[in-house]
Amino acid sequence: MDDHSEPGVDDIADRAAEYAHLDTLSPREYEQALDAVAELTPLFEYETSYFVLGSYGTPEIHRLQLVKDRLNRRSDVYAFLMVDIRGEWSNTLVKFRILADYATCLVGVAEHDRSGFLVEQGMFFLHQPYFERAHVLKREYAQSTLDEEFDGNEPYSALQLDGFDLLDREGRLFVWTGEDELMAAVEKLP
């Protein structure tokens, strides 16, 4: 987003209604939008904000935390996971879209096609404003790991692979195999 100013309640409420395909929000939903404004404040207190996305399974969540922590070592940066923005959200897709709207950079940590991160990846590739700010750290596997964990099959869906190709052409796909390479890939992020 070019505008890095903090949104007001009405802006958040309007986006929430639009993303939930509602004409207006209920009083409870409007109250959630009010709470969301306070939750979003850190995104505007720093020069750059990184919304780090990926699988919350074990051990994947550990690697998401590593990416977030490494990014937060940078000067004037706020990196966060979706779970870090608490608040009461009745619709996680709306929550994702609002956070993605205001984050400076979207960083996906892709390890396979068996997680809830697939929806967000689809949004990265289909929604131009998200695509322009998206970067993906894609895990690659040795053949022995593929055989053991994925029955020798590709760990990613065809749609994911197509999206990765789009990002690769833009220079925003970074490949890693182990945690050391993951940390090196994080250093390549803008």
JOMO-V778344 format. One line per field, one symbol per residue. burial: I if it has 24 or more other ideal C-beta (glycine too) atoms within 12 Angstrom, else O. A space follows every 50 residues. Layout:
burial: ???
This chain:
burial: IOOOOOIOOOOIIOIIIOIIOOOOIOOOIOOIIIIIIOIIOIIOOIOIII IIIIIIOOOIIOIIIIIIOIIIOOOOIIIIIIOIIOIOIOIOOIIIIIII IIIIIIIIIIIIIOIOIIIIIIIIIOOOOIIOIIIIIIIIIOOOOOOOOO OOOOIIOOOIOOIIOOIOOOOIIIIIOOIOOIOOIIOOIO
